[in-house]
Amino acid sequence: MNNLQSTTTLHNGVKMPWFGLGVFKVKEGEEVVNSVKTAIELGYRSIDTASAYGNEEGVGRAIAESNVPREELFITSKLRNADQGYEETLAAFEKTMSKLGLDYLDLYLIHWPTPKYGTYIETWKAFEKLYKDGRIRAIGVSNFQSHHLEDIIKQCEIVPMVNQVEYHPRLTQVELNEFCKKNKIQLEAWSPLMRGELLDHPTLVEIGKKHGKSTAQVILRWDLQNGVVTIPKSIKRHRIEENANIFDFELSESDMNKINSLNENKRVGQDPDLFNKR
Ligand SMILES: NC(=O)c1ccc[n+]([C@@H]2O[C@H](COP(=O)([O-])OP(=O)(O)OC[C@H]3O[C@@H](n4cnc5c(N)ncnc54)[C@H](OP(=O)(O)O)[C@@H]3O)[C@@H](O)[C@H]2O)c1
């Protein structure tokens, strides 16, 4: 991984950029259009949205207005919890595609397992159909714990290609990362900056000073060196640029160990086993 467009190869051979822009809580309309267009202009090729973010139309507009060919971009969206179920998933996918204005998607994720409803297996079967029909280049899940993944592996045909989970120095997901590696599932970090909570941490500040980098850059570099895809969100041009400027330095083994040791299994988001909101 030596530049912003470097990719990891998923277990079906599809190449996914290691780095991308997240657009959670970015307002539909000018705000999302501007942040996505800025990111693409600065060399980003991967954009992470979701039906639940309510900004797929703006993401689609930014893609259409950018000068980069569609096949050079990697677009991810997610199925909202209320749309789980076989037929519901097929219908929700068409809505997402019409909002994005695209004829294929690069990656589609089940947003949360919502275990109380027991519908992620039939939902996954609809994902398999869409994948086999050539509508999506790769399919995956989000917020799945190892035991949810085990269910899919046992009861379905296709092993998810990606699992997008909360991941940052306070939540290093060691066991889940091992499970995913063993099953060739690419781990992807959401809230990599812990929504800004970690940016004053003295250990990270000190490592940043040594390398002439910001705390955000240190954390995002740590993601990549741990083999985790990362998608920080920003609506500010200077931060979109700063976050991507991480391909010209390397954290030492001792830096990596220091950051790994900050783990407290602490979340900013919901616990996937308990979150069942539809
Ligand atoms: N699958 C899921 O369930 C799930 C859940 C949450 C998030 N996600 C995805 O992951 C993406 C990233 O997570 P996130 O948006 O929750 O949080 P994040 O990327 O950890 O943090 C974003 C926050 O940090 C600020 N920020 C960004 N770069 C900065 C920098 N260099 N210096 C200082 N502050 C900086 C942003 O503010 P400004 O915008 O003002 O710069 C924003 O407030 C989301 O956008 C979404 O695509 C997925």
The ligand as an SDF file (V2000), in Angstrom:
LIG
                    3D

 48 52  0  0  0  0  0  0  0  0999 V2000
  -21.2460    0.4530    9.4840 N   0  0  0  0  0  0  0  0  0  0  0  0
  -21.5880    1.2330   10.4760 C   0  0  0  0  0  0  0  0  0  0  0  0
  -22.4260    0.8800   11.3310 O   0  0  0  0  0  0  0  0  0  0  0  0
  -20.9400    2.5830   10.5970 C   0  0  0  0  0  0  0  0  0  0  0  0
  -21.1060    3.3440   11.7710 C   0  0  0  0  0  0  0  0  0  0  0  0
  -20.4720    4.5780   11.8430 C   0  0  0  0  0  0  0  0  0  0  0  0
  -19.6820    5.0170   10.7790 C   0  0  0  0  0  0  0  0  0  0  0  0
  -19.5720    4.2700    9.6350 N   0  0  0  0  0  0  0  0  0  0  0  0
  -18.7700    4.7270    8.4660 C   0  0  0  0  0  0  0  0  0  0  0  0
  -17.4650    5.0890    8.9050 O   0  0  0  0  0  0  0  0  0  0  0  0
  -17.1990    6.4550    8.5450 C   0  0  0  0  0  0  0  0  0  0  0  0
  -16.2680    7.1110    9.5510 C   0  0  0  0  0  0  0  0  0  0  0  0
  -16.7940    7.0610   10.8580 O   0  0  0  0  0  0  0  0  0  0  0  0
  -17.4180    8.3490   11.6200 P   0  0  0  0  0  0  0  0  0  0  0  0
  -17.9140    9.3150   10.6190 O   0  0  0  0  0  0  0  0  0  0  0  0
  -18.3790    7.8190   12.6030 O   0  0  0  0  0  0  0  0  0  0  0  0
  -16.2180    8.9170   12.4730 O   0  0  0  0  0  0  0  0  0  0  0  0
  -14.6610    9.2680   12.2750 P   0  0  0  0  0  0  0  0  0  0  0  0
  -14.2680    9.1640   10.8510 O   0  0  0  0  0  0  0  0  0  0  0  0
  -13.9170    8.4980   13.3090 O   0  0  0  0  0  0  0  0  0  0  0  0
  -14.6140   10.7850   12.7620 O   0  0  0  0  0  0  0  0  0  0  0  0
  -15.2530   11.7940   12.0670 C   0  0  0  0  0  0  0  0  0  0  0  0
  -15.1760   13.0660   12.9250 C   0  0  0  0  0  0  0  0  0  0  0  0
  -13.8200   13.4740   13.0720 O   0  0  0  0  0  0  0  0  0  0  0  0
  -13.6360   14.7720   12.4770 C   0  0  0  0  0  0  0  0  0  0  0  0
  -12.3660   14.7060   11.7570 N   0  0  0  0  0  0  0  0  0  0  0  0
  -12.1020   14.0630   10.5930 C   0  0  0  0  0  0  0  0  0  0  0  0
  -10.8000   14.1790   10.2470 N   0  0  0  0  0  0  0  0  0  0  0  0
  -10.2290   14.9200   11.2060 C   0  0  0  0  0  0  0  0  0  0  0  0
   -8.9150   15.4030   11.4070 C   0  0  0  0  0  0  0  0  0  0  0  0
   -7.9370   15.1340   10.5460 N   0  0  0  0  0  0  0  0  0  0  0  0
   -8.6580   16.1610   12.5040 N   0  0  0  0  0  0  0  0  0  0  0  0
   -9.6370   16.4430   13.3890 C   0  0  0  0  0  0  0  0  0  0  0  0
  -10.9140   16.0090   13.2610 N   0  0  0  0  0  0  0  0  0  0  0  0
  -11.2040   15.2540   12.1770 C   0  0  0  0  0  0  0  0  0  0  0  0
  -14.8310   15.0060   11.5900 C   0  0  0  0  0  0  0  0  0  0  0  0
  -15.2230   16.3680   11.5790 O   0  0  0  0  0  0  0  0  0  0  0  0
  -15.3490   17.2360   10.2120 P   0  0  0  0  0  0  0  0  0  0  0  0
  -16.2870   16.5360    9.2880 O   0  0  0  0  0  0  0  0  0  0  0  0
  -15.9070   18.5420   10.7320 O   0  0  0  0  0  0  0  0  0  0  0  0
  -13.9710   17.3700    9.6760 O   0  0  0  0  0  0  0  0  0  0  0  0
  -15.9240   14.1990   12.3160 C   0  0  0  0  0  0  0  0  0  0  0  0
  -16.4690   14.9500   13.3730 O   0  0  0  0  0  0  0  0  0  0  0  0
  -18.6130    7.0510    8.5110 C   0  0  0  0  0  0  0  0  0  0  0  0
  -18.6650    8.3060    7.8880 O   0  0  0  0  0  0  0  0  0  0  0  0
  -19.3840    5.9590    7.8150 C   0  0  0  0  0  0  0  0  0  0  0  0
  -19.1450    5.9770    6.4240 O   0  0  0  0  0  0  0  0  0  0  0  0
  -20.1890    3.0540    9.5470 C   0  0  0  0  0  0  0  0  0  0  0  0
  1  2  1  0
  2  3  2  0
  2  4  1  0
  4  5  1  0
  4 48  2  0
  5  6  2  0
  6  7  1  0
  7  8  2  0
  8  9  1  0
  8 48  1  0
  9 10  1  0
  9 46  1  0
 10 11  1  0
 11 12  1  0
 11 44  1  0
 12 13  1  0
 13 14  1  0
 14 15  2  0
 14 16  1  0
 14 17  1  0
 17 18  1  0
 18 19  2  0
 18 20  1  0
 18 21  1  0
 21 22  1  0
 22 23  1  0
 23 24  1  0
 23 42  1  0
 24 25  1  0
 25 26  1  0
 25 36  1  0
 26 27  1  0
 26 35  1  0
 27 28  2  0
 28 29  1  0
 29 30  1  0
 29 35  2  0
 30 31  1  0
 30 32  2  0
 32 33  1  0
 33 34  2  0
 34 35  1  0
 36 37  1  0
 36 42  1  0
 37 38  1  0
 38 39  2  0
 38 40  1  0
 38 41  1  0
 42 43  1  0
 44 45  1  0
 44 46  1  0
 46 47  1  0
M  CHG  2   8   1  16  -1
M  END
$$$$
